Amino acid sequence: MFIKTTIAFAAAAAFSMSAMAWEPSGKVECLAPADPGGGWDFTCRSVGNVMQQLDLVDGSVQTVNMAGAGGGVAYAHTVSKRKNDDKLIVAASTATTTRLAQKQFPGMDASMVKWIGALGADYGIIAVSKDSKYENLNQLMDALKENPRAVKFAGGSARGGWDHLKVLITAKAAGAEKLPSIPYLSYNNGGEAMTQVVGGQVDAFTGDLRVLAVLSEERLPGKFSNIPTAREQGIDALGPNWRGFYMPKDTSDEAQQYWVDAIDTLYASEEWKAVMKSNGLIPFHPKAGEFEGFVTNQVQEIEDLSREIGLLK
């Protein structure tokens, strides 16, 4: 089980008290800032289904896809046109905070919405080919510290994207310097990047081969439990690609508390645990009141890293 029964009971009790003060009537809208089929679309549709199963809403939860600018169109829509809509929630992830940190949503920042909760994550990993000379994360990082160009990394995102940032987060935590000098090769997807690692063209990958470390707080469950965390190896690096929600800034405090409690209740449910298991999500759920601080800190960390490698002035 991902969470103790007593916590589930407490969350349910909190939700009930909140629901007495305010609850959405009729249709709720979940805005997915991309076309159907992606991660944000999955977040909206799966959460909407479970909310209806648990009777957390008295009507339907409609997923509305609004692609554009890597989530920027939906963010601008929420900030400018739906700023007091109590029945709107918007899917978000680490991709959202990355683009906010890198000023890809012009004129907007993370304080312009309310961040209401996360419901799981997939964690970054550092992997090498099976015949690599690097047998653990410290060996890899030691090589970087001696010569930042000694190790070539590959990932499925562009330079400055999350796959690249996971490398930099880990290297910085290990004490490596000259982060802009660390070679990073961007590929169209993770599978193409892995092919380059296997073929020997690059040394390490933030995907899946011989895994040196997972960038999580604790070891992953089940068949991945043998993979050590970076923290276990003395490197304080975390890389969660979380999945969660924000809502419009000018909504009522009662509505915000309702959605925070609803997400707590959903996260503790057996129905959501089944969704997480079938889709490979790992537990990640900052306590109520802590998520906004987490987002603020993540944005700042990514902004600092982006400046360090010259993506921001």
N, C-alpha and C positions, 0 to 999 in steps of 0.2 A: 504494500500500500504506500502511496506517496505521502499521505498525511493522516494523522491520528484522528480517531472517531471523535474524541473530545473537541478537537479543533473544528471539525465539521459541524458539530452541534452548536458550538459557540458562534460560528459564522452564520448558521441558519437562524439562530436567535437574533443576531444583530440585524439580519435582513428583515425579519418579521417586524421588528420595532421601527425600522426605517420605512417599511412599506405602509405603515399606518399613517405616516406623515405625508408622503407623496409617492405616487406610483404612476407610470405612464399608462394612459388609456388609449386603446386602439392600436394602430400600427406604429411600430418602432422601425427606424431606418438605420441600417448599418452600412456605412460608406466604405467600400473597398477601393483604394486609390490606384487600381490597376485593372486590366482586362480579366475576364473569367479565367480561372485555372491556376493562378499564382498563389503565393503565400498569403497575401492580404485577403484575397477572395476566399481561400480556405478558412482563414480566421473568422471572417464574418459569417460564412454559411454554417460552419460547425458550431460556433458559439450560438448563433441564432437558433439552430435546431435543438441544442441542449437547453437553452433558456425556455423554449416552448415546452419541452418534455418536463421540465421542473416547475412549470407554471410560474416562472419569474416575471413573465409578462402576460397580460390578459388578452392580448391580440397577437398579431404576427410580427415576426422580425424579417423585414425585407432587405435583402442585399442589393445595393445599388453600386454598380461599377463606374468609377470615374477616373479613367487613366489619364496620364499626362505629367510630364516633367518629374518623373520619378516620385510621384506622390505630391508634388507641389500644387497641382491643379486642385486636388481635393483639400489640401491644407488651406489654400487661399479661399476656396469656396466656404469652408467651415468658418474661417476667421471673418470674412467680409459679408457673407450672405446668410449664414445660419448661426450667428454668434449668440443667440439666446434660445436655441432650439433644444429643449430638455429631452426630446425623444430621438436625438441623433447621437450615435457613437461611431467612431472612425477607427478602422484597423490601422495598426502601426507596428513597427519593429525597429531593430537596430539600423536598418536602412533609412528610416525616418530621421533618427537622431544624427546619423552620419551626414545626411544632406543638410540638415539644419546647421550642424557644426561647420560645414564647409560653405555655408552661405549660398546654397543652391536654390533656396526659396527666397528670392530677393525681397528685402523689406520685412521679412518675417523671422520670428525667433520662437524658441520653445515656450516662452512665457505667455504666448498668445492663445494657448488652449489649456484645458485642464487634463492632466494625465491621470487616468483612473485605475489602471491595473494591468498586470501581465499574467498570462495563463500558461506559461511554459517557454521553453527555449530549445534551440539546438546549439551546441557548443563547438567552438573552433578547436581544431586539432593541428598538431605539427607532425608530419609524417615524412618518411624517406623511403627509398626503394629497399627491398629486402636485403640486397647485397651492399648497402651503403656502409661506409666506415664509421658512421655515427650511430652509436648504439643507445644513447640516451640524450635527453635534452641538453644537459650541461655540456656534453662534448660539442654539440652543435653550436651552442651559445659561446663557448670558449673560443671556437674558431672565428666566430664573428667579432668577438672582442679583440682578438689578435689582429684580424684584418677584416673590416666590414665587407669587403668584396670577395671574401673566401667562399661564401655559400650563396648559391643562386636559388631563389624561391620562385615558385609558380603558384598561381591561383586562378579562380574562375571569375574574378571581378577586375575592373580596370584599376590602374594605379590610383591610390587614394580610396578605393572601395574597401569593403569590409574584409575580404581575404587578405589584401595588402596590409590593412591596419592591424590585423591579428598578428602578423609577423612583427610589426613595429612595436606593438604593445609588449610582446614577449621579449624582444630584443632589449627594449628600454628597461624592462623590469630586471633583466639579467645584468644590466650595467654596460651594455654595448653603447658605443658612441658613433658619431657620424652616420646617423640613421638614413639620411638621403643617399648614402653610398651603397646601401644594401641592395643588391640586384633583385628586382622583382619582375617577372614575366607574366603578362596578362594574357589569358586565353578566353575563348568564347564561353567555355563552361568547364566545370571541374573534371569531367572525363578527359577532355583534351589535355588539361594540365597534368593529370596523372600519367598519361601516355608519355609526356616529356620526362617525367621523373623516372619512369621505368626504363626509358631508353637511354638515360644517363645525361640528357641535355641540361637538366637542372638537378639540384641536389635535394631540395625539400619542397614540400607541398602542404597547404593548409587544408588537406582533404583526407584521403584514406589509403594507406599502404602499410608499411611498418610504422605503427603509430608510436611516436616518442613521448607525447604528452597530450592530454586533453585540457583545455583552458577553462575548467570548471572549478567550482568551490570544493566539490567532493567527487569521488569516483562515480562513473556512470553505472547504472544498474544492469543486471543481467549479464549477457555475454560480453559486455564491454568493461566489466568490473576489474579486469586484469590490467587495464591501461592506467598508468600513474598520472596524476595531475601535475601541472607545472609547479604548483605550490609544494607538493610532496618533494619535489626536486630542488627546492629552495628558491624558486623563481615565482614571484607573486604576480602572476599574469592571469587575467580572466577575460574570456571572450564569448559572452553569451549573445547569440542572435535571438533576442526575446520576441515574443508575439503578444501584443496587447492592444490597448485602446486609449484614445483621447476623446474629449468632447468639447463643445464650444465653451469659450471663456466666460461669457456673460449669462450662463445658465444659473439656476438657483442653487444654493448650498444644499437644499433638500434633495434636489435631483442628482447632484453630484454624489451625495452620500448613498442614495438609492443604488446608483450604478456601481459604486465601490463595493457595497454590501452584496449586490447581485453577483458580481464577479467573484467575490470571496466564496459565496455559496456554490456557484457553478464549479469553481476550481476544486472544492472539497468533495464534489459528488462522484459517485461511481461511474455515472454516465460520461463525465469529462475524463476521468482516468482511462476509460476504455478508448476514447478518442485519442488521448495522448499516446497510449501504447500502440495503437494501430498506425499512428502517423510519426512515430519516432521522436516525439517531444519529450524533453527531460524536465523535471520539476524546476520551476522558477516562478516565484510569486512573492515579491516583496510585500511586507505587511502594509496594511492600510495606513496611509499617511507617509509612507516611506518611498513610494514609487516615484512621486514627483521629484524628490531629492535625488533618487537614483538617475532619473533621466537628465536632470540638470548636470550632475557630475559626469555622466557619460558624454554629453554634448561638449562639456569643457575639455575632457580628456582627448576626445577626437579632434577638437579645434586646435589644441596645443600640438598634437602630433602632426596635424595637417600643416600648421605653420612651420614646424620643424623641418618638414620635407619639402617646403616651398610651394605647397598648394594654395596657401593663403598668405597675403602680405601682412 
